[in-house]
Amino acid sequence: MQVGGQSIFLANIKGGVGKSTLTAFLTDYLKHRYADKKVCLLDTDPQGSAIELLGSSTSVDLARHIPIGDRYDGVNTVTLDGVYRRLISDNGSLTVVDTAGGGLGNIWQLVMLSKCVLVPTSLSWSDVRPTIDFVNELSERKDANGMSSPHIIIVPNRISPQQRNLEALTEAIGDMNVILAPSVSDLSIVRNQAANFTGMAGVSGTRFHNEITRLGDFIGNYVLSGKLDDYYE
């Protein structure tokens, strides 16, 4: 039996890999899949892109922008810590946390309390290389604490139809203790939602909609269900 709430972080030291857009659509998808849960969004990126997209939507129960970074004092970190811990103590909650590029700074401890870390990356080596460094750091922290979670899930993101072969990415992650998630496309229809975000309903009938659904189903069926926990145990 699940004790406490569950949480998902979207993170990568590399910026510009589509974390915020993925956060907004995935949060909207999860709210519809888990209508009986309190689905929340915490945006820690100073740019606040995810909260800007989803914050005006009624599809989530709580959406808060708590920016974390060098420009912000420790009060925000303490606030985030308190809000996050209250949410994950609630059996009926599911929290999605968006983070900024450039490292996780003082919130590593919170990340380690999550069910999984989704790490989006394109297939460009300029994105893959820092992604590998980030995943290695996360793996080292897990190993140092003897933890099997959070599960590290690499999400091939913003993949064009001409880049469907993931062999190079598969080879790059090699024997790393990570899971490769279903890939997500780069579609202009998604970028056009920035001015009027309507979530999954706004991309209905597109390949992107199907891919977000497939990614969300993967997270629900294997991560949130506890199947991956059982496998690693």
C-alpha positions as CSV (number, residue, x, y, z in Angstrom):
1,M,0.0,0.0,0.0
2,Q,1.3,3.4,-1.0
3,V,2.2,5.5,2.1
4,G,2.3,9.2,1.5
5,G,2.1,11.1,-1.7
6,Q,4.1,10.6,-4.9
7,S,6.3,13.0,-6.8
8,I,8.0,13.4,-10.1
9,F,10.9,15.7,-10.9
10,L,11.8,17.0,-14.4
11,A,15.4,18.0,-14.3
12,N,18.6,18.3,-16.4
13,I,21.7,20.4,-15.9
14,K,21.3,21.3,-19.6
15,G,18.8,24.0,-20.3
16,G,16.6,24.3,-23.5
17,V,15.7,20.6,-23.6
18,G,12.0,21.1,-23.2
19,K,11.5,20.4,-19.5
20,S,8.8,23.1,-18.9
21,T,6.7,22.2,-21.9
22,L,6.9,18.5,-21.1
23,T,6.0,19.3,-17.4
24,A,2.9,21.2,-18.4
25,F,1.5,18.6,-20.8
26,L,2.5,15.7,-18.6
27,T,0.9,17.3,-15.5
28,D,-2.3,17.9,-17.5
29,Y,-2.3,14.3,-18.6
30,L,-1.8,12.9,-15.1
31,K,-4.6,15.1,-13.7
32,H,-7.0,13.4,-16.1
33,R,-5.6,9.9,-15.6
34,Y,-5.6,10.3,-11.8
35,A,-8.8,12.3,-11.3
36,D,-9.1,10.9,-7.7
37,K,-5.7,12.4,-6.7
38,K,-4.6,15.9,-5.8
39,V,-2.3,16.6,-8.8
40,C,0.0,19.6,-8.1
41,L,2.7,21.5,-10.0
42,L,5.6,23.2,-8.3
43,D,7.8,25.3,-10.7
44,T,11.2,26.1,-9.3
45,D,12.6,27.5,-12.5
46,P,13.1,31.3,-12.2
47,Q,11.7,31.7,-15.7
48,G,8.4,30.1,-14.6
49,S,7.6,28.7,-18.0
50,A,5.6,25.7,-16.7
51,I,3.6,27.8,-14.3
52,E,2.9,30.3,-17.0
53,L,1.5,27.6,-19.2
54,L,-0.4,25.6,-16.7
55,G,-0.9,28.1,-13.9
56,S,-4.1,29.6,-15.4
57,S,-5.5,26.2,-16.1
58,T,-8.1,24.7,-13.8
59,S,-6.8,21.2,-14.5
60,V,-4.5,21.0,-11.4
61,D,-5.4,21.4,-7.8
62,L,-2.3,23.4,-6.9
63,A,0.2,25.4,-9.0
64,R,2.9,27.4,-7.4
65,H,6.0,29.2,-8.6
66,I,8.8,29.0,-6.1
67,P,12.0,30.1,-7.9
68,I,15.3,28.6,-6.8
69,G,18.6,29.9,-7.8
70,D,21.5,32.2,-7.0
71,R,19.4,35.3,-7.4
72,Y,17.0,34.2,-4.7
73,D,17.6,33.9,-0.9
74,G,17.2,30.9,1.2
75,V,13.6,31.8,2.1
76,N,12.4,30.3,-1.2
77,T,14.3,27.0,-0.5
78,V,12.8,26.8,2.9
79,T,9.3,27.5,1.4
80,L,9.7,24.9,-1.3
81,D,10.9,22.4,1.3
82,G,7.9,22.9,3.5
83,V,5.3,22.9,0.6
84,Y,6.9,19.8,-1.0
85,R,7.1,17.8,2.2
86,R,3.5,18.6,3.1
87,L,2.4,17.4,-0.3
88,I,4.3,14.1,-0.3
89,S,2.9,13.4,3.2
90,D,-0.6,13.5,1.7
91,N,-1.7,10.0,0.6
92,G,-3.8,11.4,-2.2
93,S,-1.3,13.8,-3.8
94,L,0.8,13.5,-6.9
95,T,3.3,16.4,-7.4
96,V,5.2,17.3,-10.5
97,V,8.2,19.5,-10.0
98,D,9.8,21.5,-12.8
99,T,13.4,22.7,-12.3
100,A,15.8,25.1,-14.0
101,G,18.9,24.1,-16.0
102,G,22.3,24.6,-14.5
103,G,22.1,22.1,-11.6
104,L,19.8,21.4,-8.7
105,G,21.7,23.3,-6.1
106,N,20.1,23.1,-2.6
107,I,17.2,20.9,-3.6
108,W,19.0,17.6,-4.1
109,Q,17.6,16.3,-0.9
110,L,14.1,16.9,-2.1
111,V,14.8,15.2,-5.4
112,M,15.9,12.1,-3.6
113,L,12.4,11.8,-2.0
114,S,10.8,11.5,-5.4
115,K,9.6,8.4,-7.3
116,C,11.5,9.3,-10.4
117,V,13.5,12.0,-12.2
118,L,12.5,12.5,-15.8
119,V,15.6,13.8,-17.7
120,P,14.6,15.1,-21.1
121,T,17.3,15.4,-23.9
122,S,17.4,15.8,-27.6
123,L,19.7,13.6,-29.7
124,S,22.2,16.4,-30.1
125,W,25.6,15.6,-28.6
126,S,25.6,19.1,-27.1
127,D,22.6,18.0,-25.0
128,V,23.5,14.4,-24.5
129,R,26.9,15.1,-23.0
130,P,25.8,17.3,-20.1
131,T,22.8,14.9,-19.6
132,I,25.2,12.0,-19.0
133,D,27.2,14.1,-16.5
134,F,23.9,15.0,-14.7
135,V,22.7,11.4,-14.6
136,N,26.1,10.2,-13.3
137,E,25.9,12.7,-10.4
138,L,22.4,11.6,-9.6
139,S,23.4,8.0,-9.7
140,E,26.4,8.7,-7.4
141,R,24.1,10.3,-4.8
142,K,21.8,7.3,-4.9
143,D,24.6,4.9,-4.5
144,A,26.1,6.9,-1.6
145,N,22.8,6.6,0.2
146,G,22.1,3.0,-0.8
147,M,18.9,4.0,-2.6
148,S,17.2,2.3,-5.5
149,S,15.0,5.4,-6.1
150,P,14.4,7.9,-7.5
151,H,14.4,6.0,-10.8
152,I,16.3,7.9,-13.5
153,I,14.3,8.0,-16.7
154,I,15.8,9.6,-19.8
155,V,13.1,11.0,-22.1
156,P,14.2,11.6,-25.8
157,N,12.5,14.9,-26.3
158,R,11.9,17.2,-29.2
159,I,12.7,14.4,-31.6
160,S,12.0,15.3,-35.3
161,P,10.6,12.6,-37.7
162,Q,14.0,12.5,-39.3
163,Q,15.6,11.5,-35.9
164,R,13.7,8.4,-35.0
165,N,16.8,6.2,-34.6
166,L,17.8,6.3,-30.9
167,E,20.8,4.0,-31.3
168,A,23.3,6.8,-30.7
169,L,21.6,7.8,-27.4
170,T,21.3,4.1,-26.4
171,E,25.0,3.7,-26.9
172,A,25.9,6.9,-25.0
173,I,24.0,5.8,-21.9
174,G,25.7,2.4,-22.1
175,D,25.6,0.5,-18.9
176,M,24.2,3.4,-16.8
177,N,21.5,2.5,-14.4
178,V,18.8,4.4,-16.2
179,I,15.6,3.7,-18.1
180,L,14.9,5.0,-21.6
181,A,11.3,6.3,-21.9
182,P,9.2,6.5,-25.1
183,S,10.3,9.5,-27.2
184,V,8.4,12.7,-27.7
185,S,8.2,14.8,-30.9
186,D,9.0,18.4,-31.6
187,L,5.8,19.8,-33.1
188,S,5.0,23.5,-33.9
189,I,1.4,23.0,-32.6
190,V,2.9,22.6,-29.1
191,R,4.9,25.8,-29.3
192,N,1.8,27.6,-30.6
193,Q,0.0,26.8,-27.3
194,A,2.3,29.1,-25.4
195,A,-0.2,32.0,-25.9
196,N,-3.3,29.9,-25.1
197,F,-2.5,26.7,-23.3
198,T,-5.3,24.2,-23.5
199,G,-3.3,21.1,-22.5
200,M,-3.9,17.7,-23.9
201,A,-7.2,18.7,-25.4
202,G,-5.5,21.3,-27.6
203,V,-3.3,18.7,-29.3
204,S,-5.9,16.0,-29.6
205,G,-5.5,13.9,-32.7
206,T,-1.8,14.7,-33.1
207,R,1.3,12.4,-32.8
208,F,2.4,14.5,-29.9
209,H,-0.9,13.7,-28.0
210,N,-0.3,10.0,-28.5
211,E,3.3,10.3,-27.4
212,I,2.5,12.2,-24.2
213,T,-0.2,9.6,-23.5
214,R,2.3,6.8,-24.1
215,L,4.9,8.5,-21.8
216,G,2.2,9.1,-19.1
217,D,1.0,5.5,-19.3
218,F,4.6,4.3,-19.0
219,I,5.1,6.4,-15.8
220,G,1.7,5.4,-14.4
221,N,2.0,1.7,-15.2
222,Y,5.6,1.1,-14.1
223,V,6.8,4.0,-11.8
224,L,3.7,5.1,-9.9
225,S,2.3,1.6,-9.7
226,G,5.5,0.4,-7.9
227,K,6.5,-2.2,-10.5
228,L,9.9,-0.7,-10.9
229,D,10.4,-0.7,-7.1
230,D,9.5,-4.4,-7.1
231,Y,12.0,-5.1,-9.9
232,Y,14.9,-3.3,-8.2
233,E,14.1,-4.9,-4.8
